Amino acid sequence: MLSTAVNLLMLTVPIYMLQVYDRVIPGSSVETLVYLTILAAGALAAMAVLDVLRSRIMVRIGVWIDRMLSPTLFERGIENTLRGVSYQTDALRDLATLRSYLGAVGIMALFDAPWMPIYLVLIFVLHPTLGLFATVGAIVLIALAVANHMLTSGRLNRANMTSAYGYRNAEMAFRNAEVIEAMGMTPALTRRWGELNADILQLQEEVSDTSGLINAWTKSLRLFLQVGVLGLGAWLVLRHELTAGGIIAASIIMSRALAPVEQAIGSWRITTNARDAWKRLTELLQLPPLYPPAMPFPRPSGALVVHGVNYAPSGRAVLRDISFSLEPGEALGIVGPSAAGKSTLARLIIGLAKPQSGSIRLDGADVFAWNRDNFGINIGYLPQKVELLSGTVRDNIARMEGGNSSDVVAAAMGAGVHDMIMRLPSSYDTEIGEFGHMLSGGQRQRIGLARAIYRRPAFVVLDEPNANLDVEGEAALKRTIAELKECGSIVVVITHRPMLMTEFDKILALRNGRAAFFGPSKTLLAHVKRRKALASASMSPSPA
């Protein structure tokens, strides 16, 4: 509607010029000139208001789309990480690209383009020869636009994909800056980045050269058409087939008719990027959610039962026929050599991945089918590699939800990290920096442990919780496990160190993805003690 009004008001100037040259000047009517000028000024002012309104509406539509989709895309980005798909933050960038395009000039050309035939018809009304000339010019401009698309879209898409891949690699390198710098990997990575960036620049240079060439031809052709319509109009005036006002009107109308095509060619890269972004976002939003919709359940108070679990991502068996059960207040230690499937099992029992067969139930409900927000409140998880989020120590312990201070302090004290936090510059309000780089590995580990036991969850999974802890930290960890058991929490701990074994009620030993042993910890510890005794006896010298 607004585009219709704006394009109708665009005819103000050609109509004004037609009347001035054909009526006012021959009739020497000053009064008519004043009236026409006032009407034209009013129409142009209205057009300006409507054009601003149209632009603001498009900007607000872009903002509305962003507000509607950004939470969903953020959640899908997290799901894609769990799926192992790299399209995460790129989705948010694509949404920003789409939002920017909706407020840019390029999209206005799409709204104005349907008016091109109407403007050409008006030129035909002025004179068929002028209309034919303008139509041929419009066809040539459209052909240039199509050629621009055919010559640049493929290379532009490859450039964008290569650029996204390069930036992901750069982000990964920046996150591992300590390792890279310590082992002298910076020159090699810089060289690899330079090679990748050179490919990106080459593709973008080719696209820019082609677009620049077509843009130059487009501008030159449009100026030629402008000159041509004036010259052709003058020739028709000399033949008494057109008035002087008709020349000016035809020139202005043709300029307006061809403007959307020129704008579209000039903003072709932005339009193509927005189209590709929309395509990727549509594909992402059409993916089924990782977790099915589910109703929330009350805080779990029953057992954790794992039955016949098999997990084989990409067809490779990682876990085979794993079964065990834990009652509230029990702790399980999962042990085994590297690559035995311990961390994978931890991810399965908290619902981050779904087994190919078998079931994992907490208080009778499948952990993968549980409402995730509701499930997360009752779960504590400490991954093998602890990464904290940007914010304060308090924010991280409270899981970014702004919990009350007493719960935060209780979690910190339970993890034995309260005194350490109090020694920080601003205690609980200390900004920890991106990924917690302001803290040592042990400090991050212990704050991550406090986050895991925040508000005493019913089910806690700790993956190598003592990997970066000193003796004091391990003692605090043992107290934490004991306190969680006293509160009735189910605790699962993956560890290599024997110091924690005495805190476990049961032990699951994994080897090559299978359960080599499951039973009371006392049984396994007694077996290990007997083997050590036999080994010591066999190594002792025999009496003479």
N, C-alpha and C positions, 0 to 999 in steps of 0.2 A: 504493500500500500504506500509506504513512504517512498520507495524507489519509483513508483508510478508518479507520485506527486512531484518528486525532484526532477524526473526526466521531462515531465510536462512543462514545468517551470523553466527548464533549460531552453525551451523554445522562445523564451522572452526576448532574448537579444536578437535572434534572426527576425522575429516578427517586428520588433522595434525598428531595426534597420530597414526592413522592407517598407514600413509605413513612412519612415523619415524620408527615404530616397524617392518613393513613388507618390507620396501625398503631401508631406510637409514642405519639402523644397520646391516642388513645382507650384504649389499653392501659396507659398510664402506665408504660412499660417503659424505665427508664434504661439497662439493660444493652444492649437492642436499639439505643437511640440512640447509645451509645458505639461499638458495632460498626459501625453504619451510617456514623458520622462518620469512623471510621478508614478504612473501605473507600473512602469518597468522597474523603478527603484523599489516599490512595494513588493513586486513579484520576486525580485532578486533577494530582498531581505527575507521573505518567506522561504525561499529556496535554501538560503544559508541556514536558517533555523532548522528546517527539516533535514538538511544534510548533517548538521551537528547531531540532531536527535537520532538519525539513522546510525551514525557512527557510534554514539553512546549506547544505543540498544545492542549493537553487535558486541561492543566491549563487555557489556553486562551479561550478555548471553555466554560469552567466553568464560567470564568469571563464574557464572552459575554452573556451567558444565564442569569447570575445574573443581568447584566445591562439591558437586555431586559425585564426581568420579575419583577424586584424589584419595579419599579414605579407602575405597574399594581397591584402587590400584596399589596403594601402600600395602594392603593386606595380601593382594595377589603377588606383589613383589616378594613378600616373606614366604608365601607358598612356593613361588618359583625357586627360591633358594633351597627349600626343602626338596623340591623336585630335581634339583641340579640343573635348572635352566638359568642362563645368564641374563635374561631380560627382566631386570629388577628396577634399578634406578633409571634405566633408559625409558621405562614406561612413564615415569614422572616427567622426564625431559620431553617425551613425545606429547604429553598433555600440555606442557608449557608451550611447546611449538604450536599446537592447535589453538590454544587460547590466544597467543600473540597474533596468529594469522586472522582470527575472527575480528580483531581490532585493527587490522592493517588495510592498506589501500587495495591490495590484490583481490580481496573478496568482494569489494564494491564493484569491481569490473565484472564479476560474475552476475551481479544483480542488474547492472546496466546493459550487459550484452544482449538480452532479449529485445531491447529497444532498437538495436541496429536495423532490423528490417523496417521498422516503422519510420525511422529517420530516412532510410533509403527511399521509401514510398513517397515521403514528403518532397524529396529532391526530384523524383519522377513527376510529381505534381507541378513543380516549378518548370521543368522541361525534361522530356524523355531522354534527350541526349546526355544531359547532366546526370540523370539517374543511372543510365547505363554506364557512364564513366565511373561514377562513385561505386557502383556494384562490382565492376571489374576490379577496382582498387581494393575493395573490401575482401574479395575472394583471394587476391594475391596476398594480402596481409594475413588472412586466416591460414593460407598455405604455409606462410613463413612460421606461424605459430605451431602448426602441426609438425613442420620440419624441425623446429626447435625442440619439441617434445621427443621426436624420434631419435634425434642426434644426441640428446643430453640425458634423458631419463635413466637409461641403463647405467651410464658411467656415474651419474650422480648417486644412484642407489648403491653402486659398489663403493663409491667414495664414502658415503654415510656409514655403510656397514663396516668398512675398514677402519674408519675413524672411531666408531663405537668400540670395536675390538681393541684398538690401540689405547684408548682411554681406560678401558678396563684393565689392560696390562699395566698401564702407568699407575693406576690406583692400587693394584696389587703390590707393585714395587714400592710405592710410598709407605704402604702398611708394613712392609718388611724391611724398612730402612736400616735398622740396626744390623740385621744379618748381612744385608748387601754391603754396607759400609765396612763392617768388621772383616769380611772375607774378600774385600777388594773386587766385588762384583759390579761396582758402579760403571767402569768403562765398558764392560761387555754389554750390560743392560742399556747403557746410553747408546752404544752402537746399534743394538737391535732396535731401539726406539727410533733412532735416526733413519734406519732402513725402512721401517714401517711408515714413519711420517713422510719419507720421500715418496713412497707409493701413494699416500693420501694426497700429498701436494700435487703429484703428477696428474692424478685423476681430476682433482679440483681445477687445476690449471687448464686441462683439456676442456672441461665443462665451461669454465669461464671464457676461454677463447671462443668456443662455438657460440655461446650465448651472446658474447660481446659483438661478434660478427653479425649475428642475426638482428640484434638490437640496433646496430648501426644501419643495416639495410632497412630495417623497419622505419627508423626515424627519417632516413633519406627518402624512402618511398612515400612516407606520409607528407613530407614537405613538397615532394614532386606532385603528389595528388592535389595538394593545396594550391600550388602554382597552376597546375593543369586545370582545375575547376574554375579558377579566376580567368585564365586565358580563354578557355572554352566558353565561359560565360560572356566575356567581352566580345568574342566572335559572334555569339548569338545576339548580343545587343546591337552589333553593327548590322546584323541581318534583320533587326527589328522583331526578333522572336523572344526576347527577354528584356526585362527592365533592369536598370542599374541596381535597384534594390534587390532584385532577384539574384544578382551575382553575389552580393554580400551575404544574403540569406543562405544561398546554396553552399557557400564556403564555410559558414559557421555550422550549418547542420551536418555537412559532411565531416567536419572536424569532430563534432560530437559523436557521430555514428562510428568513426574509426577509433576513437579514444579508448573504448574498452579493450579492443584487440591489442593496441599498443601497450596498455597497462598490463594486460595479461602476459604478454611476452616479457615485459620488463620485470615482472614479479613471478616469472615461471618457476625459478628455483624455490622460492618461498612456498608457492602453491604446491609444487611437487613434494617438498618436504612435509607440508601439512597433510597432503593426501596419503603419503606413505605412513606418517605417524598415525593417522586415523585408521588405516588398514591394520597396522600392528596392534593398536589398542582394541580394535574390534575383535581381532583374533584372540587376544588375551582375555577379553571379557566373555568370549564365547566358550572358553575352557570351563569344564565343570569344576566346582570348588574342590579343593584337596580333601576337605572334611565335609561329610554330609550334614545337612541341618539336623540339629538334635535339641531336645529340651534339656534344661539344666537339672542337675540332680543335687540333693543335699550333700553335705560333707561326707565323704566315704568313711564308713566305720567297719567295713568287712575286710575280707582277705584279698590278697593279690594272688590270682591263679593263672599260671602260664601252662598251656596244654598243647603239646604237639606242634610247636612253632617251627616253621620252615621259612627261610628267607633267602631268596636267590635273585638279587637285582641283576639285570642284564643277563639272566640265565646262568649266572655263576653262584653256586650254593655257598652261602656265608654261614648260615646257621641251619642245623638239621635236628629235627625232633627234640626240641628243648622243652622240658616240662619241670615245673616246680611250683610250690605255693608258700606264701608267707602270711602269717596272722598279724593283726595289729600288735605293735610292741616288739616285733621281731626284726632283727637285722641280718641281712644276707651279704656275704662277701663273695664277689665274683673274681676269680683268679685264673691265670693261664698265661701262656707265652704271647708274644706280640702276634697280631693278625689272627688271633683265635676267635674273634667275633665278640669280644667283651663290650666295646663301645657301641657296636651295632645293636647288641641286645639291649643296652641301656636306652638307645633311641627308640627301639620298638616298644619297650614297656611303658614309656611315657607318651606313646602315640605319635611320635614324629615320623614314623614310617609304618606301613602296614605289611604284615607277613603274607606270603603267598598262601599259606595254609596254617591251620591251628588258630588258637584264640588266646587273647590276653585280657583278663577281666579284673577290674578293681571293684570290689563290693558288688559283684554280679554284673557290672556293665562293661561292655567292650571299650577299652581305652581310646580306640581310634574313632569310635562313634559318639563319644562323649562331647557335649557342648564345650568348645575349646576355651572360651572365656571362663566358664564355670569350672572346668577341669584345672585350668592354670592356677586359679586361686588356691586350690587344694594340693598343688604339686610344688615341690622344691627340686631344682635341677642345677647341678654344677657340672658344666661340660669339661672335657679334658683340657681344652684351650679356653681359658677364661678371658673374655673381652667385656670390659665395662662400657657403658654408654656415656656420651657427653653429658655433663651435668655435675651435680654435687655428689658427695659420698652419700648423703641422705637420700637423694633421688634414686641412686642405684640400689641401695638397700631396700627402699620402699617400692621397688619395681616401677618407678616413674609415675606412681599414682598419687603422690603427695600424702602418704599416710601420716598418722599422728606420731609425735616424737617418742612416746613411750614404747610403741611397737618397734620403732627403728632401733632405739637404744637396747631394747630387750634382745633383738636379733643380733646386734653387734656384740653384746655381752655373751650371748649364747655361743657365738663363734669365737669368742676370746679375742676380739679385735677392738673392743671399746677403748682400751688404754692407748693403743696405737693411733686410733682415729683422733683421740683428744690431743695427741702430740702434733697433729697436722696444723698448718697455719691458721685455718678457720674451723678446725675440728670437723663436725658433720657438714658444714657449709663450704668445705673446701672444694673448689672446682678441680676435677681430676683430669681434665683435658680429653682430647679425642682418644677413644679406646683405652682410657686410663693410663696414658703414657707418662703422667706425672708420678705414678706409683711404681714400686718394684714388683717383680713377679709374685713374690710371697704376699705382698700387701693386696694385690689384685685377687689372689687366690682366696685370701681370708675374707675380703669384702664380698667376693662372689659367694662364699659359703654363708655369710650373713644374709645375703639376698635369698639364697636357697631355703633358709630356715625361717624367713620372715613370716610372722604370725603362725608359727608352728604348723606347717602343712601336714596333712594326713599321710602323704607319701613323698619320700625324699630319695632322690637318686644322685649319687656323688661319683663322678668319673675321675679317678686318680686325684682325690682331694688333697693328698699330701705330697704331690709332685714337687712343689716349690716351698714346702714348709720346713722350718728348722725344728729342733727338739721341742721348743716351747710351743710352736704352732701345732705339732703333732699331738702334744698333750692336750691342747685346747680342743683339737678335733675329736680325740677320744671322749672327752667330757661331753662334747656336743652330741655325739652318737648315743651316749648313755642317756642324756637328757631327752633326746627325741624318743627313745624307746620307752622311757618312763611316761612320756606324754601319750603313748599309744600310737605313735607314728610307725609306718612301715619304712624301713631304711634299707636301701640297696647301695653297696659301695664296691666300686671296682678299684683294685689295688694290687701292687706288686710287693709291698713291704709287709713283713710279718708282724710289725708292731701293732697293727690294728686287729689282728686275727682274734685276739681274746675278746673283742667287743662283739663279735658276730655269733649269732645263734646257729646259723647254717652257712655252709660254704658250697658254692657251685664252681667246680673246676672245669674250664673249657679247653678243648684241644681240637684244632682243625674244625671248629664249628660244631662240635658235639660235646655233650656233657660227659666228661670223664669221671666225675664224681659229684654227687649231691647228697648232702646229709648233714648231721650235726657237726659243728666245728670241732667239738671235742674228739670225735672219731678221727677226723682228718689230722688234727694236731697230734693225737696219740700215734697215728700211723707214721707221720713224719718223724716224730721223736724216736720211734723204734728203728726206723731206717737209719737215722743218724747214729744211734747207739751201735747198730750192727756194723755201719761203716767205720766207726771209731775202733770197734773191737778188731775188725779185720786188718786195720792199719797198725795196731799195737804190736810191738816186737814180742815174739814168743819167748817164754822163760827158757833159760839154758838148761 
